Amino acid sequence: MKRIRRILYASDFSKASRRAFTTAVAMANSNHASLTILHVHVPVVPLMPEQYIESATWERLDTQARRWSQRRLATLAQRAKKAGARATTLLLNGDPTQQIIRAARSKRADLVVVGTHGRRGLSKLFLGSVAERVVGTAPCPVVTVRS
């Protein structure tokens, strides 16, 4: 079996992601692996015409959301380091599934850890499942942790 040296943990900062974080840190420690903590920022898309809300307002909201994400990533990295893991952070923009897969390839991850909300039925149909798409397309094994 291939040794796990690099783990990519993808977070959307939800309850499901918090449980997956604990798993990712434990796996990183038990395998003496490095841990990359990833969050994919989905840019704010204006839903109203510019005559109602200025583009500068959208840009300001997007900037604030990115700063908030960076602070949350720093907090997670600090917690991982306190638990004994070697952790770094990565903040990307775009579609979460595509960016998680891209990061797994570029970081040469041996394992991806993601949380799953465990949706079923219509909510899964309409909301989709990032975790499910990552499992289906990742270049390495994926561990999903249900909330």
C-alpha positions in Angstrom: 0.0 0.0 0.0 1.2 3.5 -0.9 2.4 5.6 2.0 0.3 8.7 2.7 2.6 11.7 2.8 0.4 14.5 1.7 -3.3 15.0 2.7 -5.6 17.6 1.3 -8.5 18.6 3.5 -11.2 20.6 1.8 -13.5 22.7 4.0 -16.6 24.8 3.4 -16.6 25.7 7.2 -19.8 23.8 7.8 -20.6 21.3 10.6 -19.8 18.4 8.2 -16.4 20.0 7.5 -15.6 20.3 11.2 -15.9 16.6 11.7 -13.8 15.9 8.6 -11.1 18.3 10.0 -10.7 16.1 13.1 -10.3 13.1 10.8 -7.8 14.8 8.6 -5.7 16.0 11.5 -5.7 12.5 13.1 -4.7 10.9 9.8 -2.0 13.4 9.2 -0.6 12.8 12.6 -0.8 9.0 12.4 0.9 9.0 9.0 3.4 11.8 9.7 1.9 13.5 6.6 1.7 17.1 5.7 -1.8 18.6 5.7 -3.0 21.2 3.3 -6.2 22.9 4.4 -8.2 24.2 1.4 -11.2 26.4 1.1 -12.7 27.3 -2.3 -14.2 30.8 -2.3 -17.2 31.0 -4.7 -17.2 34.6 -5.9 -20.2 36.7 -5.3 -22.4 36.9 -8.4 -24.7 39.9 -8.6 -28.4 38.8 -8.9 -29.7 42.3 -9.5 -28.8 44.8 -12.3 -26.1 47.3 -11.5 -28.6 50.2 -11.3 -29.9 48.7 -8.0 -26.5 47.8 -6.4 -23.2 49.3 -7.6 -20.4 46.9 -8.7 -18.2 48.4 -6.1 -20.6 47.1 -3.4 -20.3 43.6 -4.9 -16.5 43.9 -5.0 -16.5 45.0 -1.3 -18.7 42.1 -0.3 -16.4 39.7 -2.2 -13.3 41.1 -0.5 -14.9 40.8 2.9 -15.8 37.2 2.2 -12.3 36.4 1.1 -10.8 38.0 4.3 -13.3 36.0 6.5 -12.2 32.8 4.7 -8.6 33.6 5.2 -9.1 34.1 8.9 -11.0 30.9 9.2 -8.3 29.0 7.3 -5.6 30.5 9.6 -7.6 29.4 12.7 -7.9 25.8 11.3 -4.1 25.8 10.6 -3.4 26.9 14.1 -5.6 24.2 15.6 -4.0 21.6 13.4 -0.5 22.7 14.4 -1.5 22.7 18.0 -2.6 19.1 17.5 0.8 18.2 16.1 0.2 18.3 12.4 2.3 20.1 9.8 -0.4 22.3 8.2 -0.5 24.9 5.4 -3.5 26.7 4.0 -4.8 27.3 0.4 -7.6 29.6 -0.7 -8.8 29.2 -4.2 -11.6 30.8 -6.3 -14.1 29.1 -8.5 -16.1 25.9 -8.6 -15.4 23.8 -5.5 -15.3 20.4 -7.2 -13.0 21.6 -9.9 -10.7 23.5 -7.6 -10.4 20.6 -5.1 -9.5 18.2 -7.9 -7.0 20.7 -9.3 -5.4 21.2 -5.9 -5.2 17.5 -5.3 -3.2 17.2 -8.5 -1.0 20.2 -8.1 -0.2 19.3 -4.5 0.3 15.6 -5.4 -2.1 14.6 -2.6 -2.1 11.0 -1.6 -5.4 11.4 0.1 -8.3 13.9 0.1 -10.6 14.4 3.1 -14.0 16.1 2.7 -17.1 16.4 4.8 -20.5 15.4 3.5 -23.9 16.7 4.6 -25.5 13.4 3.9 -28.4 14.9 1.8 -30.8 12.6 0.2 -33.8 12.8 -2.2 -34.8 16.2 -3.7 -32.3 18.3 -1.6 -29.4 16.2 -3.1 -30.9 16.5 -6.6 -31.2 20.3 -6.4 -28.1 21.1 -4.3 -25.8 18.4 -5.7 -22.9 16.9 -3.8 -19.4 18.3 -4.0 -18.1 15.3 -2.0 -19.8 12.9 -4.4 -18.2 14.6 -7.5 -14.8 14.7 -5.8 -15.0 11.0 -5.0 -15.8 10.3 -8.7 -13.0 12.5 -10.2 -10.2 12.7 -7.7 -6.7 11.5 -8.8 -6.3 9.8 -5.3 -8.4 8.1 -2.7 -11.0 10.2 -0.9 -12.2 9.9 2.6 -15.7 11.3 3.2 -16.9 12.1 6.7 -20.6 12.5 7.3 -21.9 15.1 9.7 
